[in-house]
Amino acid sequence: MNGQHLLIAGGGPVGLVTALLLEPHFDAITVLERHDGGMPSSRSLQLVLGERGRHALRCCGLEQAVIDRGLWVRGRENGAGGGFHAYDEDGGRILAVSRVVLQQLLEEAVDTRPGIRRLDGTAVESVDFEARTVEALTRTGRDTWQYDVLVGADGVRSAVAQAMLGEEEMTLHKMDLVYREVPVQDPGWSHEAFRYWSDGEIMAGSFPGQGGQRGLFVMHPRGMEQDLFDEAKLFTRFPSLKGLGHGVLSALKAAPAGAMGSKHCSRWRQGQAVLIGDAAHAIVPFMGQGLNTGLEDAVALMRQYRSRGRAGHEAVLERFVRRRQQPAEAIRTLSDRHARHLLGQSTVTEQALEERSGAALRSMGLPDTYASCAFSRTRFDRILRREWRAMGMDAPVRRKVA
Ligand SMILES: Cc1cc2nc3c(=O)[nH]c(=O)nc-3n(C[C@H](O)[C@H](O)[C@H](O)COP(=O)(O)OP(=O)(O)OC[C@H]3O[C@@H](n4cnc5c(N)ncnc54)[C@H](O)[C@@H]3O)c2cc1C
């Protein structure tokens, strides 16, 4: 391990957790982050973490700190009535935590480690995989970094992925829906439940936050802003939101609209560079597993380094990719399907899986698919296959991954 340098593109949660977990295996780690302080605000204010994400934080010694700043959520409540529906018959809970708070905690943890250096305001522009160099635009101009290993944790629009993959090797699927979220002061909704409203076209939802501070998000088709917010049709569709007052409509209209979609990359590695987190496999947010999956990647990469023996970096990274591609593909399938279910766009088979697989799995003494994803670390591809088997069907042919 002589003078080995790990370069991480992207100082989001996956990049920072990767830095913390891989610190013992490198002499120096540099994290290049495009943003110069602050975070983009077009995504959710709250993130929910299940067992996968919490386990990664546990491995960094940060789980309790995040729990202390989050709120446990036991189930969901339909805002239009219909009562409380527990996520898990065995009492499993997910942890809702502010995205900004999580980011701050991770940055603080990284800044205490002498082996890790964070460089904000540094946007990766290109990678030379032969020479193992990265060129980035910094506050003062352009600079070049040499790496032994490069981890591309630079999110869905990853510059590392762009440099690594041809057009035919990467698929980005954008939904017609956009996402907006604004903070709302305690409207008196349960602090233990995710509250949601859906009419098949539009979905609104709210996770509880500490001190009664919650977010209210709305997912709606592009171009509907005037109808929903100026003409207050959001309240016509979901009358129980009226109590929030008209101010929430103008706030929602002014909030940045974030795109939602998924990303598939057929290859995640080139030489000693590898993609991880959203850079490799973004998913639609309906199962709340995007970050959980990215953090699980970071743990998987750490494991490969722990059991490395005499293997070179390429072999270690390749093992990581082989271990993670199928689970990432499976949670993408599950999340897409769940999105279609919530939006009333399921096929007949999907409808049956969404509505009946839970009972079929429970009759076999197994948790349902949501609970397995959120409260266990069972591989997502195993969960998917198990569900199809419980319904007496053959799982769909697996998408080919390199
Ligand atoms: C509306 C919404 C709600 C969600 N809710 C949940 C949830 O509840 N639970 C969950 O598990 N997941 C959720 N997700 C998914 C989650 O946000 C992502 O999976 C997660 O943020 C991915 O982390 P990451 O570190 O891989 O990427 P990012 O969070 O995107 O971080 C990438 C970082 O790289 C930086 N970067 C980008 N380009 C460059 C460059 N060229 N050079 C240097 N730095 C660069 C970015 O500035 C950023 O800091 C949600 C997503 C959305 C859109």
The ligand as an ORCA input file, in Angstrom:
! r2SCAN-3c Opt
* xyz 0 1
  C     -37.158     13.475     -4.549
  C     -36.183     12.464     -4.070
  C     -36.362     11.843     -2.838
  C     -35.462     10.868     -2.401
  N     -35.668     10.244     -1.206
  C     -34.834      9.254     -0.824
  C     -35.026      8.582      0.419
  O     -35.926      8.900      1.180
  N     -34.170      7.563      0.746
  C     -33.158      7.183     -0.084
  O     -32.444      6.219      0.251
  N     -32.934      7.825     -1.233
  C     -33.730      8.846     -1.628
  N     -33.503      9.511     -2.796
  C     -32.314      9.160     -3.591
  C     -31.085      9.861     -3.045
  O     -31.266     11.253     -3.029
  C     -29.885      9.523     -3.907
  O     -29.849      8.147     -4.160
  C     -28.608      9.917     -3.183
  O     -28.560     11.310     -2.975
  C     -27.401      9.473     -3.987
  O     -26.241      9.838     -3.310
  P     -24.886     10.039     -4.131
  O     -23.896     10.512     -3.147
  O     -24.625      8.839     -4.968
  O     -25.245     11.184     -5.183
  P     -25.603     12.729     -4.874
  O     -26.374     12.849     -3.616
  O     -26.210     13.229     -6.139
  O     -24.196     13.365     -4.655
  C     -23.310     13.535     -5.745
  C     -22.349     14.648     -5.381
  O     -21.438     14.794     -6.461
  C     -21.302     16.170     -6.773
  N     -20.919     16.273     -8.186
  C     -21.687     16.137     -9.270
  N     -20.973     16.285    -10.392
  C     -19.713     16.536     -9.996
  C     -18.498     16.787    -10.683
  N     -18.462     16.824    -12.022
  N     -17.379     17.004     -9.963
  C     -17.398     16.986     -8.603
  N     -18.516     16.760     -7.895
  C     -19.668     16.525     -8.583
  C     -22.664     16.760     -6.461
  O     -22.573     18.160     -6.242
  C     -23.048     15.994     -5.221
  O     -22.596     16.608     -4.042
  C     -34.378     10.501     -3.230
  C     -34.178     11.137     -4.470
  C     -35.083     12.114     -4.874
  C     -34.847     12.781     -6.215
*
